C-alpha cells in the first residue's frame, strides 16, 4: 500500500512514477496477483458460469436463500 500512496504522491514526475509503478507490479507478482499461474490442479474453471450450469447446481438449490 505504501507504494500505491507513493504513486499518488509522485504525480508530475514521470520517471519517479514509472519507478514506483514497477515496485507496485513487483509486489503484485510476489503476491500471485500477476504473472504466471502458480497452481496446476487441472480442475475445470467454472468462473463466469451460471451455477445451474456447473456441478454445484444441486448444492446451490439446497441453500436457503432469503
C-alpha positions in Angstrom: 0.0 0.0 0.0 2.9 2.4 0.6 3.9 2.0 -3.0 0.4 2.9 -4.1 0.5 6.1 -2.0 3.9 6.9 -3.4 2.5 6.7 -6.9 -0.1 9.3 -5.9 2.4 11.5 -4.2 4.8 11.4 -7.2 2.3 12.7 -9.8 4.1 15.1 -12.1 7.4 13.3 -12.0 7.1 10.7 -14.8 10.4 9.0 -14.1 9.6 8.6 -10.4 6.1 7.4 -11.1 7.4 4.7 -13.5 9.9 3.6 -10.9 7.2 3.3 -8.2 4.8 1.6 -10.5 7.5 -1.0 -11.1 7.6 -1.6 -7.3 3.8 -2.0 -7.3 4.0 -4.5 -10.1 6.8 -6.4 -8.4 4.7 -6.6 -5.2 1.6 -7.9 -7.1 3.7 -10.6 -8.8 5.1 -11.6 -5.5 1.6 -11.9 -4.1 0.5 -14.0 -7.0 -1.9 -11.4 -8.3 0.0 -11.1 -11.6 2.4 -13.2 -13.6 2.2 -16.9 -14.4 -0.3 -19.1 -12.6 1.2 -20.9 -9.6 -1.4 -23.7 -9.4 -1.8 -26.6 -11.8 -4.6 -28.8 -10.4 -6.2 -29.5 -13.9 -9.6 -28.8 -12.4 -12.1 -27.1 -14.7 -12.6 -23.5 -14.1 -16.3 -22.6 -13.5 -15.7 -18.9 -13.2 -18.2 -16.9 -15.3 -20.6 -19.8 -15.5 -24.1 -19.7 -14.1 -24.2 -22.0 -11.1 -27.1 -24.0 -12.7 -24.6 -25.0 -15.4 -22.0 -26.3 -13.1 -21.6 -29.4 -10.8 -22.6 -27.2 -7.9 -26.2 -26.8 -9.1 -27.7 -29.3 -6.7 -25.8 -27.9 -3.7 -26.9 -24.4 -4.7 -30.6 -25.5 -4.9 -30.4 -26.7 -1.3 -29.3 -23.4 0.1 -32.0 -21.4 1.8 -31.7 -18.0 0.2 -33.8 -15.4 1.6 
